[in-house]
Amino acid sequence: MLYQKKNQLTSWLYDYSGSSCLPDSLLMSHSFSLAALDSVLSAFRSICGEDSVSLGEAVREQHGKDESVHRCCPPDVVLFPHCVEEVSALAKVCHNHRLPIIPFGTGTGLEGGVGAVEGGVCFSLRNMDQVLDLHQEDFDVTVEPGVTRKALNAYLRDTGLWFPVDPGADASLCGMAATSASGTNAVRYGTMRENVLNLEVVLADGTIIHTAGKGRRPRKTSAGYNLTNLIVGSEGTLGIITKTTLRLYGIPEAMVSAVCSFPSVQAAVDSTVQILQAGVPIARIEFLDDVMIDACNRFSSLSYPVTPTLFLEFHGSERSLEEQVNTTEDITQSNGGSDFQWARDTETRNRLWKARHDAWYAALALRPGCKAYATDVCVPLSRLPQIIVETKEDLIENRLTGPIAGHVGDGNFHCLMVVDPSDPEEQHRVHLFTERLARRALAMDGTCTGEHGVGLGKRALLREEMGHMAIQVMQSLKDALDPKNLMNPGKILQPREL
Ligand SMILES: Cc1cc2nc3c(=O)[nH]c(=O)nc-3n(C[C@H](O)[C@H](O)[C@H](O)COP(=O)(O)OP(=O)(O)OC[C@H]3O[C@@H](n4cnc5c(N)ncnc54)[C@H](O)[C@@H]3O)c2cc1C
């Protein structure tokens, strides 16, 4: 029988006013009769097969939680469709019975986006894992939602092409579109917003749309409303993405990475701003504070000096690299930076960037048994030195462990808050700190989330950031596409807030 179990996992950082995991069974909350329930399940089974409908507790719990601190909210049932026609038919059944739909990619999200806060049906898209159309000459590819960023790059290995958007986890590309993800390469290649050309989307009532027109993949367009970028970042609240067409890039002729240590946070961040102002087309520029580099040294067996540090990468022809490196070195040295430590060969470069991508786990390893929460503010570049310096002081004053790692070339940085889940007083201090940090970013004309999305925890901050009228427009769009509020309810917009 379907049921929504009140789970035992604690919610220790945020309380979700108005959208806690409901204890009611789906049966009760949707006034289902047993006969109706049986007919829903048999409809699901007849569409995608007996083996693709799971009611098992372990499977439901696995799909009710991402990598965030938000508590597990298991869906009532997990479906594993195989194609867009099945997704559409399953959505129609949910729509007819007013059942919430929660899309699930790989569950690496950091904002509680996959929790079934009102129960309902999880659409796990992992069985749809084909790379469909590769157009090498046009630098684009279309993939199904189960394809991850690493799987795509493995597929592209012999083509001379690659897809550069690289969140630290091996996330699904449609999940990345859903959260508007980015990563270390965004300063040069952009985020998902700049790299998605078209999306196939199943709406709440099962209608299938193509946000740029079926099969279309122009590099630019001014054809009507930008539906692609409405869906990018919508976190499953407007529809289920069943295909994405992505821009690809030629693998650069030459790449070189370097590490540079600085006497202070200010010196490292000032260098970043000056490098960008000088027009160096840097491919990656990542900041790690002293606590973060110490954690990475320990976790990834590195031995960099324990001071504020920049990891840099340059892409281009041999000749252009020389120019980029010379300008960058002049700037870092004028700010008191060390000589560059080079990572030239592929193996050393990969080791360096793996260490950066493992920063989350390195932070967690600082305090075994603790949990991590990543802040995600983003500010205009010129405000970056001030906000990082103030944030560092705030962390020290409030006795908090929060190593800082940032995609500073975009003005985006994370404090990886490592918190003892059994210490409510510490959790409270972390909560106050994260709110202060977000408001500091808003006061500097920035955003509370550069790349992780809003999910559950940032809904109130989104209101402050957008203002009442913009939130109302968002709500109207949601009502137009999903009038029954079935698509991932309780995320991004607070329920019944108007
Ligand atoms: C160690 C670590 C490092 C990370 N580093 C970064 C980083 O550098 N940059 C960054 O941006 N993120 C980062 N993340 C966060 C995470 O990887 C991204 O948010 C990613 O985009 C989530 O993709 P997913 O497939 O796991 O989505 P999920 O976690 O499965 O889902 C996330 C949200 O998207 C919705 N969704 C998923 N698939 C679909 C679909 N097909 N259609 C519609 N909605 C869908 C879900 O309903 C949910 O709301 C990191 C996470 C970890 C654990």
The ligand as an SDF file (V2000), in Angstrom:
LIG
                    3D

 53 58  0  0  0  0  0  0  0  0999 V2000
   30.2750   17.2990   -3.7780 C   0  0  0  0  0  0  0  0  0  0  0  0
   29.3110   18.1750   -4.5080 C   0  0  0  0  0  0  0  0  0  0  0  0
   29.7830   19.2560   -5.2350 C   0  0  0  0  0  0  0  0  0  0  0  0
   28.8990   20.0740   -5.9330 C   0  0  0  0  0  0  0  0  0  0  0  0
   29.4060   21.1210   -6.6450 N   0  0  0  0  0  0  0  0  0  0  0  0
   28.5670   21.8940   -7.3520 C   0  0  0  0  0  0  0  0  0  0  0  0
   29.0760   22.9740   -8.1350 C   0  0  0  0  0  0  0  0  0  0  0  0
   30.2640   23.2360   -8.1850 O   0  0  0  0  0  0  0  0  0  0  0  0
   28.1890   23.7010   -8.8600 N   0  0  0  0  0  0  0  0  0  0  0  0
   26.8390   23.4310   -8.8480 C   0  0  0  0  0  0  0  0  0  0  0  0
   26.0920   24.1060   -9.5420 O   0  0  0  0  0  0  0  0  0  0  0  0
   26.3430   22.4360   -8.0970 N   0  0  0  0  0  0  0  0  0  0  0  0
   27.1540   21.6630   -7.3580 C   0  0  0  0  0  0  0  0  0  0  0  0
   26.6520   20.6270   -6.6180 N   0  0  0  0  0  0  0  0  0  0  0  0
   25.1900   20.4150   -6.5710 C   0  0  0  0  0  0  0  0  0  0  0  0
   24.5910   19.4230   -7.6020 C   0  0  0  0  0  0  0  0  0  0  0  0
   25.5480   18.5750   -8.1600 O   0  0  0  0  0  0  0  0  0  0  0  0
   23.8500   20.2100   -8.6770 C   0  0  0  0  0  0  0  0  0  0  0  0
   22.7930   20.9490   -8.0880 O   0  0  0  0  0  0  0  0  0  0  0  0
   23.2690   19.3300   -9.8070 C   0  0  0  0  0  0  0  0  0  0  0  0
   22.8330   20.1740  -10.8310 O   0  0  0  0  0  0  0  0  0  0  0  0
   22.1220   18.4260   -9.3710 C   0  0  0  0  0  0  0  0  0  0  0  0
   21.8700   17.4860  -10.3990 O   0  0  0  0  0  0  0  0  0  0  0  0
   21.1590   16.0930  -10.0740 P   0  0  0  0  0  0  0  0  0  0  0  0
   20.9890   15.3380  -11.3320 O   0  0  0  0  0  0  0  0  0  0  0  0
   21.8570   15.3830   -8.9820 O   0  0  0  0  0  0  0  0  0  0  0  0
   19.7450   16.6290   -9.5660 O   0  0  0  0  0  0  0  0  0  0  0  0
   18.8740   16.1430   -8.3390 P   0  0  0  0  0  0  0  0  0  0  0  0
   19.5850   16.3450   -7.0650 O   0  0  0  0  0  0  0  0  0  0  0  0
   18.3480   14.7830   -8.6270 O   0  0  0  0  0  0  0  0  0  0  0  0
   17.6740   17.2020   -8.4350 O   0  0  0  0  0  0  0  0  0  0  0  0
   17.9090   18.5710   -8.2050 C   0  0  0  0  0  0  0  0  0  0  0  0
   16.6420   19.3620   -8.5470 C   0  0  0  0  0  0  0  0  0  0  0  0
   16.3970   19.2950   -9.9480 O   0  0  0  0  0  0  0  0  0  0  0  0
   15.1450   18.6500  -10.2210 C   0  0  0  0  0  0  0  0  0  0  0  0
   15.3770   17.7470  -11.3610 N   0  0  0  0  0  0  0  0  0  0  0  0
   16.2960   16.7630  -11.4770 C   0  0  0  0  0  0  0  0  0  0  0  0
   16.2150   16.1960  -12.6900 N   0  0  0  0  0  0  0  0  0  0  0  0
   15.2070   16.8340  -13.3510 C   0  0  0  0  0  0  0  0  0  0  0  0
   14.6350   16.6900  -14.6450 C   0  0  0  0  0  0  0  0  0  0  0  0
   15.0780   15.7880  -15.5320 N   0  0  0  0  0  0  0  0  0  0  0  0
   13.6140   17.5140  -14.9610 N   0  0  0  0  0  0  0  0  0  0  0  0
   13.1500   18.4610  -14.1120 C   0  0  0  0  0  0  0  0  0  0  0  0
   13.6570   18.6270  -12.8800 N   0  0  0  0  0  0  0  0  0  0  0  0
   14.6770   17.8240  -12.5070 C   0  0  0  0  0  0  0  0  0  0  0  0
   14.7800   17.9040   -8.9470 C   0  0  0  0  0  0  0  0  0  0  0  0
   13.3830   17.7690   -8.8150 O   0  0  0  0  0  0  0  0  0  0  0  0
   15.3830   18.8150   -7.8900 C   0  0  0  0  0  0  0  0  0  0  0  0
   14.5230   19.8870   -7.6170 O   0  0  0  0  0  0  0  0  0  0  0  0
   27.5110   19.8010   -5.8970 C   0  0  0  0  0  0  0  0  0  0  0  0
   27.0290   18.7010   -5.1710 C   0  0  0  0  0  0  0  0  0  0  0  0
   27.9120   17.9010   -4.4690 C   0  0  0  0  0  0  0  0  0  0  0  0
   27.3650   16.7390   -3.7060 C   0  0  0  0  0  0  0  0  0  0  0  0
  1  2  1  0
  2  3  1  0
  2 52  2  0
  3  4  2  0
  4  5  1  0
  4 50  1  0
  5  6  2  0
  6  7  1  0
  6 13  1  0
  7  8  2  0
  7  9  1  0
  9 10  1  0
 10 11  2  0
 10 12  1  0
 12 13  2  0
 13 14  1  0
 14 15  1  0
 14 50  1  0
 15 16  1  0
 16 17  1  0
 16 18  1  0
 18 19  1  0
 18 20  1  0
 20 21  1  0
 20 22  1  0
 22 23  1  0
 23 24  1  0
 24 25  2  0
 24 26  1  0
 24 27  1  0
 27 28  1  0
 28 29  2  0
 28 30  1  0
 28 31  1  0
 31 32  1  0
 32 33  1  0
 33 34  1  0
 33 48  1  0
 34 35  1  0
 35 36  1  0
 35 46  1  0
 36 37  1  0
 36 45  1  0
 37 38  2  0
 38 39  1  0
 39 40  1  0
 39 45  2  0
 40 41  1  0
 40 42  2  0
 42 43  1  0
 43 44  2  0
 44 45  1  0
 46 47  1  0
 46 48  1  0
 48 49  1  0
 50 51  2  0
 51 52  1  0
 52 53  1  0
M  END
$$$$
